[in-house]
Amino acid sequence: MPRSSNYFLPLLLLMLFCRLSFAADQPNILWLTCEDNNVNWVGCYGNPHADTPNIDGLAAEGFQYMHCYANAPVCAPSRSTWITGVHALSMGTHPMRSRYPIPHDTISYYPDLLKQAGYFVGNAKKTDYNIGGRSDGDAWDTNKVDFGELKKQQPFFMVVNNTKSHESKAFGDVNHTTHSPDDVRLAKYHPDIPDIRKNYAHYHDQMKKMDADIGLALEELERSGLAENTIVIHNSDHGGVIARSKRFLFNSGTHCPLIIRIPEKFKHLRPAKPGTKINDLVSFIDMTKTWLDICGAETPGYLQGKVFLGPNKESRDYHVSFRARMDERCDNVRAIRDRDGKFLYIRNYMPYAPWGQHLNYLWTMKATQAWEQYHKEGKTDAVTGRFFGTKPMHELYDTTVDPDNVNNLVDDPKYAKEVTRLSKALDAWQLKNFDSGLLPESEIVKISEQTGKTIYEVVRDPKLYDLKRYQELSATALSPKFGMVEQSICSCAMAEVDAGARYWGMVGLFNMQQTREIDLDFVREYLTDESHHVRIMAAWILYRSGDKLSAQECWNELLRDSSYASLKIFNIIDWIGEGTEPYAAAMKSCEFSHGGYVGRMQQYFGVKPKTQKKKRGKKTGK
């Protein structure tokens, strides 16, 4: 052997020894995710009717987090947040099934960072990251579960996603369940009628099937001899699943099970003795940074979460969640809760949009159909019928006594300080995290396309997206008590160059129309505004004042021209609830797609659509 080889061989062996030694100190991670269930479907969280023995057993061996919440109440935005460690709302990937691009040269996916730290990374199999510009599977080494292969590839980070608890599994026949409809715990907002009870029982059956798969995965881990080196994590991807849970920012849509089992070898990461219930506030955004930290990987400065486990643990004061467009239905909501989980404050930026908008997918479920029919028959009460009405601008719930969030305390003077505190905390969070949802979705997409920047970049440029100004104007537009000052602010905003400012000015005039007289001639001037969303809201003001013809002409013209705001018009026509006859021809001629969701609204209205244009032009950003 040449002398140079003799010199380098010991060095190579030392490097290999160090690498193996470091790997031995890195835990394997088995992340067992599931879909669409909140804590009420899991036995160890207190529902005596839930049949989840394997998850309950895992909690007894590990740590059960009692206050873990999703940032988005639906899968794609939730998983967008997970894969990047950046809030979907901060990147513009919060609307459901949108796939807007992000700057991939700035933001890595967490498996990229794990691979740099020596990990073999796998994901079986769901991705659904809602991000354009990169294939969802690109960051993973494998999309299959093979414990034999994982044993060779230590350290590994393996995600196994179970679909047996998905919302779709609550569809279909509810008449032949193993679980008894008599043994269910109904939420207070659901009427006690047979088909809803049956649907609860049907979903309990699905949860049991999912739980059985969790048990099989744990058995495989044990048989492979990997359990002593592997941290096991179990949680759902958001709440659900019966109507008014998934997609909504109440406890039912965001309060999720989280259970972590840490073997003796890594006991320095344990937050307490095994079997303990942990009351720390955990936000889904924290998971990415926490997994990277405990694996010894890089935690870049752009990560927006906190480490909640191990020696580098950080405290969290608030959790924020968000709702935007859900498939074909427009909405815009924020929620914030405090550290002890007591108070939940919700801000509805579109209070005129009802909670219970007809969503094609959700209405496939028997419980949803039965609930709507029961309401149409006039049988619901103030609690069970509220879902089908419009929203208040602000909500406050004491979740310790009202976990179903049915008693809105926002107007009770006793809680005024809490409303102010949480509202200010939400404002601060929005500024810090660059809330991209204070313009209508297609309005900010328009800016993104015109500038060639991703939404992530747009919202970080105050010349393109004046977040502070939008906050100020939206607060005025959502004022609980409209006066001359508020009206003056909104009217003055209409003179601003920024279309976003004009939009919020018009929304403010729309909201105050119910209590104050509005100058309709002034409003008519904006029926030709550059922003189609400004036009739409101006037309709606006129419609409510009795000038339906002007409003219909405006909306029909926009639909015929395939406006980028077409989806909002379809939604408004449905919210008004006075029929589609004046709009049928324009609806049929509309060719704007908005990702296919205009087509869904055309189908809902019984209008046969033509071939539609793409929802946006060229791809933007990096």
MARVO-785892 format. One record per residue: x, y, z of N, C-alpha, C in turn. Coordinates in pm, whole numbers, plus 50000, padded with zeros to 5 digits. Layout:
N
XYZXYZXYZ ...
This chain:
622
500864988050000500005000050000500885012450000 500605022149914501405034549911501375041650045 502465049350068502595056250197501425065650223 500955072550116499865082050133498605074950181 498375062550132497205054850175497335051050321 498575047150363498785043850504498505055850593 498775067550541498575079750620497095082950637 496345081150529494945085250532494005074650590 494415061850593493525051250640493085053450784 494005056450879493535058851016492565070651024 492815080950943491925092550945490525088750895 490485080650789489195076250736488455067650838 489185058750905488565050251007488045058551123 488815068951161488355077751269487085085051229 487045089951105485855096951057484655087651054 484855075151012483765065451009483285062351149 484235060851243483865058151382483035069651439 483485082051411482755093751461481355094351401 481265091051271479945091351204479015081051267 479525068851292478695058451352478325061951495 479285067951566479025071951704477945082651710 478025092451618477045103351614475665097751578 475645088251481474385082251440473735074751555 474575068451639474035060951753473355070151853 473745082951854473145092651945471925099551885 471665096751759470505102751693469325092951699 468185097451748467045088351756466435085851619 465935073651599465035071351487463685077651523 462955082051422461625087651442460635079851357 459595074751421458465068751350457255077651378 456845085051276455745094651291454495088551230 453585084151316452355077551274451225087851269 451025093651152449975103551137448675096951089 447585103651117446295099251066445505111651027 444275109850984443555121050924442225124150992 441955136951002440605142251020439905139351153 440645137051261439945134651388440475143651499 439545148751579439935156551696440015147551819 440315153451933440535145552055439295137852099 438105142252058436875135952103436665121852047 437485117951949437345104551890438345094651948 439115098752048440185090352103439905087752251 439945075052290439555071152425440325077852536 441655078752522442465084152631442235098952653 441525105452560441195119552579439825121552642 439205110452686438035111852770436695107852714 436655103152590435365098452536435195083752569 434255080252657434095066252698433615057252586 433115063152477432585055052366433615052452257 434775058952266435825057052165436535043752188 436815036752080437455023452087438815024352019 439795029252094441145031452039442195025752135 442195012652158443085006852260444575008452231 444975008352104446395009352073446935023552095 446135033352055446535047152081446535049852231 445535044652301445475046352446446685039952514 447065028052464448225021252519449515028852495 449615034852377450795042952345450885054852442 449725060752474449705072052567450155067752706 449775055652746450165050652878451675048652887 452305045452774453745043252770454525056052740 453825066152693454495078452650453915090652716 453725101052636453295113952688452135118952605 451045122152673449825126352607449685141552620 449785148352506449685162852507448205166852501 447795174852599446395178252616445975190852541 446945198752496446635211352429447475212852303 447205204252207447885204852078446855209051973 447215218951890446255224551796446855226051657 446025223051557446415225051416446315239751381 447195244251292447125258051244446085259751136 445805249151063444765249350961443855237250984 442545238950966441615228150998441325218850882 442245218350786442075209950668443465205750621 443535194950542444795188050522445865195850446 445565200950326446625206650243447355218450308 446645228550361447375239250430448115234450554 447535224550623448185219250742449495212450706 449495204650601450705197550559451705206950491 451195217750431452075228150378452885234350491 452235236650603452905242050722453935232150776 453565219450783454475209150835455755208050753 455605206850621456765203250539457815214350537 457385226850559458315238150554458695243650691 457825241850790458025248650918457685263350911 456975267050804456505280850784454985280150769 454285289250835452835289250824452395290450679 451445282050638450895283250503450385297350479 449835303550581449315317250569450425327250542 451645323950580452795332750560453395331050421 453005320250352453545317350218452525319150107 451235320450145450185321150044449685307650001 450035297150076449595283650041448445279050130 447735288550190446645285350282445315282250215 445015287250093443745283150031443805268449990 442725261450012442705247049987442935243849839 443835234349814444155229749679444495241449586 445525248749622445915260249541447265258249472 448225252849542449555249849489450255262149429 450225273049502450995284749461452465282349495 453385287449413454815284849436455355292649554 456455287749610457205294649714458655295649667 459485303949728460905304549688461675292549742 461755282249663462385269749710463885271249736 464515281549680465925283649711466115290049848 465015294749907465045300650041464525291150146 463475283750111462805274950208463035260350171 463675253050260463875238650241462685231150297 462515218850253461585209850320462355203150434 461665200150545462415195050659463155181950630 462655172950542463465161150512464785164450444 464845175550370466135180050314467155182250426 466695189050531467585192250643467945179750722 467005170450734467295157850803468335149750726 468235149650595469205142150514470605147950532 470685161150543471975167550567472555163450702 471685159750795472125155350928472345140350934 472285133650819472605119350813471405110050818 470215115250807469015106950819468575101150684 468055089050691467305082950582465855086850605 465195092950505463865098450528462845091750436 461725088250495460675081650419459305087150453 458395086250358457035090950378456075081750305 455255074650381454295065350322452885069450364 452165076350282452565079150146452025092850109 451075097750189450425110350155451385122050170 451325131150072452115143350077451175155350088 450555159349976449505169649976450005182850036 451165187449989451795199250049451245212549996 450455212049890449775224149844450765234849796 451935230649751452985240049710453395237049566 453485247549485453925246049347455435247649333 455945243549220457355245549190458275234349232 457735224049298458545212749339457655200549358 458105189149314457335176949333457275173349481 456105169149526455935165749667456855154449712 457125145149624457935133649663459425135949650 459815147449604461215150249572462155149149691 461685152549810462575153349926462775140049997 462005129849961462015117350037462875106649971 463465097950054464255086750003463385075049961 462225073750025461335062649994459905066550028 458925059949963457525061849998456885048750042 457745039350086457275026350133457805023550273 457035015650348457455011750483458074997850477 459344996850507460064984150510460984984450631 460554978150741461324978950865462684972150852 462764962150766464064955950742465044965750680 464564973350583465394983450519465704994850616 464714998750697464945009550794466025005650894 466064992750930467074988151025468484990150970 468614988850837469914990750773470245005650757 469225013950760469415027950724469405037450845 469585032250964469565040951082470665051451077 470385063751124469105068451178468095071351066 466835068851095465795071450996464695080151055 464005086950965462805094550999461725089750904 460755082350958459755075850873458355080750910 457675086550811456275090850828455375080050769 454395075650848453405066150799452035072450820 451355075550710450065082450719448925072550698 448005072150792446855063150783445635070650733 444985065250632443835071850570442475066450617 442485056550705441215050150742440315058850828 440855069850878440025079250953439695091750871 439995091450742439725103050657438215105750648 437885118250623436475122350612435675113350518 436295109350408435595101150309435125087850369 435805083250474435425070650538434165072350624 433755084850645432495087450716431325088250619 431615087050488430555087250388429915073350378 428925072150294428335059250264427265054850363 427015041750364425955035850446426265037250594 425325042450669425515044150814424575035150893 423935025750826422895017650891423385004250946 424605000650917425094987350960426434988851030 426414995551144427654998451216427884988251327 429144985951355429504977551470429284985251599 429664997651596429485006551711428005010251719 427445010251837426025013451853425765028451845 424785032751766424405046951763423945052151899 423575043151988423175047452122424375051352208 425545046352169426755048752248427655058952179 427145070952161427925081852105427705094252190 428685102952190428595115552263428485126852162 427275131852141427035142052041427575155552088 428125163151994428465177052022427175184852044 427225195352123426015202952156425405209552033 426225212351933425695219051815425005209651718 425095196551741424415186951655423075182951715 422005183351637420715178651688420745163551709 420015159051807419985144851839418945137951750 419385134351630418505127551534419205114851487 418445104851442419015091551413420185091451316 420085098551203421155097751104422465103951153 422365113951239423605119451295424205109651393 423405103551477423915093351568424565081851491 423905077551385424445066551304425785070351241 425885082951196427145087151134428275087751236 427955092051358428935091451466429415077051485 428475067751493428825053651513429675048351399 429305052251276430045048051157431495052851164 431685065251210433055070351218433825064051334 433155060851443433825053451551434365040151497 433595033751407434075021351345435365023851268 435415034951196436605038051116437805041351205 437525048151316438615051051410439195038151468 438345028551492438845015751544439755008951441 439395009751313440215003951208441565011151199 441515024251209442765031851207443635028051326 443015027151443443745023551564444395009751551 443705000451486444274987151466445554987851382 445564996651283446764998451201447915004551281 447575013351373448615018851462449235007451543 448384998551591448874987051667449784978151584 449434975851458450264967551370451624973951346 451644987051327452914994051305453814993051428 453214994151546453994993051669454524978851688 453744968951649454204955051656455364952751561 455274958051440456364956751343457634963351395 457484974751456458634981751513459294973151620 458494966951704459004958551812459704946151757 459074939551660459654927351603460974930151531 461094942051476462314945351403463494948351495 463224949551624464274952751720464644967451722 463784975951666464104990151655463464998751763 462584992951843461805000951937462675008652036 463785002352081464615008752183465405020752128 465445022051996466155033351935465215043351867 463905041351883462945048851802461935056451887 461835069351862460775077551919459535076051831 458415073151893457145071451820456255083551847 455725089251740454845100851749453525097351682 452425100751746451105098851682450285111551696 449695115751586448725126651589447915126751460 446795133851462446005136051341446515148551271 446095150451145446595162051070445735174451091 444605172951156443715183851197442495177351260 441495185251298440315179651363439275174851264 438165170451317437055165651234436255155251310 435235148451249435075148851106433635152251066 432665150851159431275154151128431145169251112 430195173751030430065187950992430195197451111 430875208751085431235219451178432445215351262 433285207051208434535203751275435685205951177 435965196351091436945198550986436575211050907 437575219250879437455231950805437095243850893 436825241651021436415252651108437405254351223 437505266751274438545269951371438105268151516 436985261551537436575257951672437465246651724 437285243051851438015231551907437855219251818 436645217251768436335205251691437185203951565 437655215251512438435214751389439935215751408 440365219451530441805221851550442415214651669 441625210251767442175203851887442465189151856 443755185851848444175172851796444895164451900 444775151251888445585142551974447045143451935 447925143152035449375142252013449945133652124 450555122552085451145113152180452565109852134 453505110452226454915107852193455475097852293 456045086952242456725077052328458235077852302 458965079852410460425081552400461105070152476 461925062052409462575050752477463595055352580 463975046252667464885049052777466195055052728 466655050252612467925054852558467955070052538 466795075852514466705090252489465875097152596 466005092252718465185097552827465475112252857 466645117152813466955131352834465995140452757 465255134752662464275142452585462885142052649 462705133652748461375131952808460955144452886 459695148652868459215160452942458785157153085 458575144153114458105139853246458225124653251 457645118653354457635104053362456655098453259 456975086853199456035080753104454645079153165 453645081253082452265080453127451685093853170 452505104353166452075117453211451275124653102 450265132053145449535141053056450205154753062 450605159752947451365172252938450425183652901 450465194352978449545205552955450175217152878 451385215252824452015225652744451185228552619 451185241052577450535244952452451465241552336 450965233152244451735229152126450945232852002 451625239751911451055243551783451695234951675 450925231151573451485222751467452745228651406 452835241851399454015248151341455275244651420 455105240651547456245237151633456855223651598 456075215151532456545201451510457795201051424 457795208551316458945208251225460245211851296 460225222851368461445227251437461835217451547 460845211851614461125202251723461765189651669 461205184051561461785171651505463215174251459 463445185451393464805188751349465765190051467 465295196551573466155198951689466545185951758 465575177251784465905164951858466705155251773 466705157351640467505148851552468895154751525 469165166351581470465172551561470645178851426 469535182351360469605188551227469595203751241 469885210451132469855225051129468425230051148 468265240751223466965247351238467105261651185 466835263751056467055276850993466235287951058 466715300151041466065311551104464685314651052 464325309650931463005312650877461905304250942 462275293751018461265285451084460445293951181 459145292151182458265300651261457725293851387 458135281551412457665274451530458635275551647 458315267951752459145267251871459435252651904 460555250151965460905236552011460115233652137 459315222952137458495220052256458965207652332 460075201552289460525189052350462045189152360 462575183952471464015182552484464665194252557 465995194252564466725204352643466645218452586 466295219752458466195232952395464755238052391 463925232752477462505236052480462275251052495 461295256252416460905270352420459435271252462 459085281852531457695283452575456865290252467 455565287652470454635293552374453505300352451 453195312652414452135320152481450795318952410 450825317952276449585317652198449695307752083 448545302952041448455294951918447505302151823 447865302951695447025309351594446665299251486 445425299551444444975291151333444225299751233 444065294451112443515302551004442675293950909 441685300450852440825294150752440685303850635 440835298450513440615306350393439625298750305 439775300250172438885292750084438985277850111 437835271550123437755257050135437105251550009 437925246049921437445241349792436725252749720 435445250949688434735261149609434125272249693 434335271849825433685281449912434655291649971 434325304449954435175315350001434925318250149 435975320950221435885325150361437245330450404 437285336750522438555342350571438415344450722 439095336150800438925336150946440285334351013 440465340651130441625338251215441145334651355 441955327151425441645323651564442925323551645 442825327551770443965327251860443505322151995 444325313852057444035308852191445265310752278 445035311852409446155314752498446775302052554 447825303852634448695292852677447945282052753 447025286052842446345276052924445135270052853 444895274352729443805268652652442425273252695 442355283352780441055287352833440215294952729 440795305552673440005314052584440395312052438 439365311752355439525311052210438835323252149 439625331552080439085343452014439125341251864 438015344151796437905342151651437505355251585 438195358551476437895370551399437445366351259 436235370151223435655366551093435775378450998 436675377350902436865388150805435765388350700 435005377450689433865376950598432625372450676 432135380850767431005376850850429725374250771 429665379850651428485377950566428415364050505 429515356350513429525342650462429065333150572 428015325450549427525316350654428535305450686 428475300350810429295288850846428985277050754 427715273850744427275261650676427075263350527 428085268750458427985269550312427965255450254 427165253650152427065240550089428365237350017 429055227350065430315222850008430075208949949 430315207449821429975194849755430485182649831 431745183349874432365171949939431735169150075 431575179450156431025177750290429595172750286 428855176950185427435172950176427265158650125 428365151950097428285137650065427945129550190 428255134950306428055128050433426575128050474 426105116650519424695115250558424335124750672 425215126450768424925135250882424695149550837 425485154250741425325167950691423985169650622 423625160150539422345160650469421185160650569 421285152050668420205150950767420085163550850 421225169250885421235181550965420585192950888 420965194550761420385205150679418875203350664 418435191150639417005188550623416245191650751 416815187850863416215190550994416065205651015 417065213150972417015227750984415955233650891 415895228750768414915233850672413485231250720 413305220850798411985217650853411645226050975 412575235051013412335243951125412445237451261 413205226851271413285219151396414525222151480 415475229551424416665232851502416375244451597 417225245751698417075256851794418225266651777 418395275851871419415286151859420825280451853 421035269051916422365262751918422565253851797 421605245051770421765235351661421505241551524 420875253251519420605259651391421575270551354 422445274451448423345285651424424285283151306 424645270851281425575267151175425125272151039 423825273351019423305277050887423085292050873 423535299850970423405314350964424725321250935 424675334450918425895342150899426635343651031 427895347651022428765347851138428805361651203 429075362351332429395375351392430805379451348 431135391951367432475396451328433545391051422 433175389351549434125384651649433455374351739 434245364851788433735354651879434735352551992 434225348952109435085345352223434425333752297 435205323452324434695311752395435615308152511 435005304552622435735298952735435715283852716 436795278452662436815264352624436845254952743 437155259952861437185251252979435785247153022 434795255452995433405252253030432545250352906 433085253952791432335253252665433215247552555 433605234652567434515228752468433925227752328 432585228052317431955227552185431815241352123 432205251852197432215265552145430855269752088 429865269752174428525273852133428045286552204 428745290852309428325302552386429305314052362 428955322852270429815333952231429765344952338 430915347752400431005357252511431495370952467 431655373152338432355385052291431665398152330 430355398052345429635410252380429395411852530 429885402452609429735403252755430815412352810 430435423652872431445433052926432435426553020 432035415753083432905408753176434185403753108 434095401552977435235395752905435895405652809 435575418252824436115428452731437635428752731 438245427352849439715427552857440325415752783 439675404252792440195392452723440115394252572 439015400052525438865402552382439955411952333 440185422752407441225432452370442595426052371 442895418452475444215411952487444475402452371 443515393952342443705383952238443705390352099 442895400652081442865407551952444205414251923 444785420552024446105426952006447185416451980 447095405152049448075394552029447975389051886 446755387951835446565383351698447135393351598 446895406151621447465416551534448995415551529 449605413851646451065412951653451565400551579 450855389551594451225377051526451165378951375 450115385551327449965387451182451135395451124 451555405651196452685413651147453985405751149 454195398551257455435390951272455555379851168 454425373751137454435362051049453945364950907 453735377550874453375381650738452095374650688 450995377650753449695372150715449375376350571 449315366650481449085369650338447605369650302 446745367550401445325365950370444475378150392 445065390050398444255402050416443875408650284 444095401550176443495404850047442775392349997 441745393949915441125382049854442165373849778 441985360949777442965351849718443355355749576 442375357549489442715360349348443295374349330 443075383249427443675396549419445175395849444 445585388149543447025387249570447725378449466 447005368749409447575360949299447845370049179 446945379349156447125389049047448415397049067 448645401749189449875409149219451095400349197 451015387849243452105378349228452465376349080 451435374848997451675372648854452235385148787 451705396648824452165409048760453595412548796 454015408948916455375412448961456385401348938 455915389448906456815378148890457415373349020 456755376449132457235372349264456265362249324 456785353549408455905344649482455115352649585 454015347149631453225353949734454065355949859 454895346149892455815347250006456635360149996 457125363149877457935375049856457075387749852 455915386849791455025398349780454675403849917 454285394950010453795399750140454915405050228 456145403050190457285408450264457785421550204 457055426650107457375439450044456195448950069 456335458350163455215467250196454755476050081 455585477649978455165485349861454155477449778 454215464349787453285455749714452115451249800 452365450149930451355444550021451505451750154 450645461950174450755470450292449965464250408 450565454250471449885446450574449365455150688 450205464350734449805472850846448565481050810 448535486350689447385494250645446145485350633 446315473250583445175464250570444635460450708 445535458850803445085456050940444225467550993 444705479750975443975491351025442595492550961 442535490850830441265492350760440315480750787 440845468750796439975457350826439415458450967 440215463851061439715465951198438565475851197 438675486251116437575495851102436365489251037 436615481250935435525474550863434785464650951 435485459351052434875449551142434565455651278 434465468851283434195475651409432845471251466 432795468151596431525463851655430485474851661 430925487451650429995498651656430395509051553 429615509951446429935519251338429435533251371 430285543151348429915557051367430405565551252 430305578551268430725587751162432225586551135 433005584051240434445582851222434785570951134 434175559551165434425547351087433995549250942 432835555650923432355557850787433305566950710 433825577150778434755586250713436045579150674 436545570550763437785563050735437595554250612 436475547250606436225538250493436035545950363 435355557350370435145565350250436465571150199 437295575550291438605581050252439495570350190 439375558150238440195547150185439915544850038 438705548349994438335546149854439145554849758 439795565349810440595574249724442045569549713 442405558849784443795554349783444145546849654 445405547649617445885540949496445875525849514 446155521349634446245507149665444865500649658 444715490649570443435483749554443025476749683 443995472049760443675465449886443015474849985 443505487149989442885497250077441455500150032 441255501349901439895503949849438975492149879 439515480249869438705468449899438185468950043 439085471550139438655471850279437755483750308 437985494850237437065506050252435665502450209 435535495250097434215491250048433595480650139 434405471550192433875461650286433325468550410 434035478750457433555486250572432215492850545 432055499050428430785505150391429685494650381 430035483050328429075472150319428595467750459 429545466050551429175461450685428335471750760 428665484550743427935494750818426605498250753 426355493050633425105496050563423865491850643 424045481850728422905476850806422505486550917 423395495750954423095504851064423165519651026 423755522750909423915536750868423505538350723 423125550550688422775553650550424055555750470 424145549150356425335549750272425045558050147 426005566050106425865574149984425985564849863 424855561349805424845551549697425445556949568 425335569949543425975575649425427495574449435 428005576349556429445574549579429845560049550 429035550749597429335536449576429315532949428 428375538649352428265535449209429535538849131 430275548549179431515552349111432515540849105 432345531149192433325520149201432865507449132 431785508449054431345496948976432265494148859 433175503248832434175501248725435595501848781 435735499448910437055500048973438005489948910 439275493148912440295484048858440245470548928 439975470549057439875458149133438475452249118 438405440149069437105433649052436455430749187 437265428649290436695426049422436045438549480 436595450149449435945462749489434615464149418 434595461249287433355461949210432275452849270 432685440749303431735430849354431055435749482 431855441149574431285445549702430445458249683 430845467049592430035478849563428675474649507 428685464949417427435460049360426535453949467 427145447149562426345440849668425685451449757 426385462349781425775473449857424535478449783 424665480349653423535484949574422405474849574 422755462349565421735451849565420905452449693 421585453749806420875454049934420065466949952 420445477549880419695490149889418445489949803 418325479549719417155478549632417465480149485 418665484649453419055486149313419655473049262 418815463049251419285449849212419775449549067 419155457548983419515457248841420975461348819 421425472148886422815476448870423785465748919 423445459349032424305448849087424375436948992 423225432848941423195421348851423955424148722 423835436348671424585439948550426085439248574 426515443948691427945443548725428445429248735 427745421048810428195407148830428155399348699 427105401448620427005394148493428115398048397 428435410848393429535415348306430845408748347 431105408148477432345401848524432355386948492 431235380448509431175366148479431365363548330 430715371748247430865370048101432315372248057 432995381448127434395384248094435355374748165 434825364748234435635354848305436595361648403 436025370248485436805377848583437605368648674 438775373748718439575366348815438875365248951 437785372848970437015372249094435705364449077 435625356448973434375349348942433885340549056 434805333549122434385324349228433645331749339 434105343749372433445351649477432025355249434 431825358449307430495361949259429555350049270 430005338349231429195326349245428785324349391 429725326249480429425324549622428395334749670 428555347249630427635357749675426215354949627 426075350849503424755347849450424075337049533 424865327349576424295316749661423955322049800 424835330449858424565335849992423295344349992 423065351749885421865360049877420615351249880 420685339949808419605330149816418325333949747 418415342049640417205346449569417135340949427 417825329749404417745323249275418835327649179 418975320049072420055322348976419565326648839 418265327948821417725331048688418345343448624 418555354448698419145366348632420585364548588 421245353948635422685352148612422995339648529 421995331748493422235318548436423105319048311 422805328248219423575328848095425025332948121 425215342748210426585347148241427345336248314 426675329148404427325318048474427815307548375 426965304648278427305294448181428495298648095 428585311648065429655316347977430975318448048 430965318448181432205320848257433205309648233 434425313548192435465303748161436645304248257 436555312548360437625312848459437485300648549 438575293948577438515281048645438665282048796 439645289848841440045290248983440295275949033 441135268948960441505255348999440385245248984 439395248448902438265239348882437095242048974 437255251449067436205253649167435055262149115 435285270349012434165276948946433275266348882 433895256348824433135245348766432275238248867 432785236748989431975230449094430755238949127 430935252149128429795260849155428805260449040 429285259748918428385258348803427595245348813 428275234748854427595222048874426545223048984 426895229649093425985231349206424725238949163 424905249149078423775257149031423065250748912 423575239548862422945233048749423205240048617 424355246848609424725253848486425835245948419 425595241748296426615234048225427735243248181 428945241448235430035250648201430665247848066 431245258348008432085256647891433475252447936 434365249947841435755247247877436335259647943 437005257648057437455269048135438935271948115 439245284848131440635289048127441315284948257 442635285048254443375282448377443105293548475 443235290348604442915300248708443925311548712 445135309448659446125320048653447015317648532 447765327648494448595326848375449895319748402 450975326148363452285319848376452615317248522 453455307448544453915304748680454775316348728 454665318948858455385330348913456455325949009 457435334749029458435332649133459515323049093 460215318649198461415310649175461095295949178 
